[in-house]
Amino acid sequence: MNVWIEVIGWSGALLIIVAYGLISAGRLDARSPLYQVMNIVGAAGFIVNSGWNGALPSVGLNVVWLCIGVFTLLRRARQ
């Protein structure tokens, strides 16, 4: 089980890093659905890993990160 928790956490980290790299390189727009989904899934991976390891500040940060992504996607869908 611990191996899967680590894989989930590292996958989340990779997604967030790739998303940030694509934004920085001008390959993605910050409001694009792909960017938001990458951040939502990445944050979810961090939440699982951090929660399992008892890192509650990281869980809190990533819950907020995930909520921002969901809010942005919902707002975009309404427009």
N, C-alpha and C positions, 0 to 999 in steps of 0.2 A: 504494500500500500504506500509506503514512504516514497518508493521510486516514482509512482504515478503522481503523487503530490508534487514532487520535484519537477517532473516533466511538465505538469500543468503550470507551475510557477514560472519555469524557464520559457515555456511557450508564450505565456502572457508577457513576459519581459521582452522577448523577441518581437512580438507583435507591436508593442508600444514603441520600441526603438525603431523598427522599420517604418511605422507610421510617422514618427517624428523626422526621420531621415527623408522620407518622401515629401513632407511639408517643407523642410529646409531646402531641399533641392528644387522646389517649385514643381514637383511632379503631381502633387495632390493639392486640392483646395481644402482649407480647414473645415469648411461646412459640407464637404462631400460625404455622402453616405458611407463610402468605403472607409474613409478616415475615421468616422465616428464608430463604425462597427469594429474596426481594428482596435480602437481604444476601449470600447465596451468589453470585447472578448478578452483583451489583454488585462484590463482591470479585474475581470471575473477570475482570471487565472491567478492574479496576485491575491485576491480575496481568499480563494481556496487555500493557497499556499501559506499565506500569512495567518489565516485563521487556524489552520492545522498546527502551525508552529507557535501560536500564542502571541503573535506580533500585532497587538490590537491597534497601535497607531497606524500601521500600514494598512490594516483592514479598513479603518475609518477613512483614511485618505483615498483608498481605492473605491470605497462605496460612493464617496463624493464624485470621484473621477467618472465612475460608471453612470451615475445619475446625470451628470452634465452631458455625457454622450447621448443618453436616452432622451433627455429633454431636447437637445439639439435636433435629433432625428424626428421627434414628434412635432416640434415646431416647424421643421422643414416640410413635413408631410401635410400639415395644415395649410401651408402657403400655396 
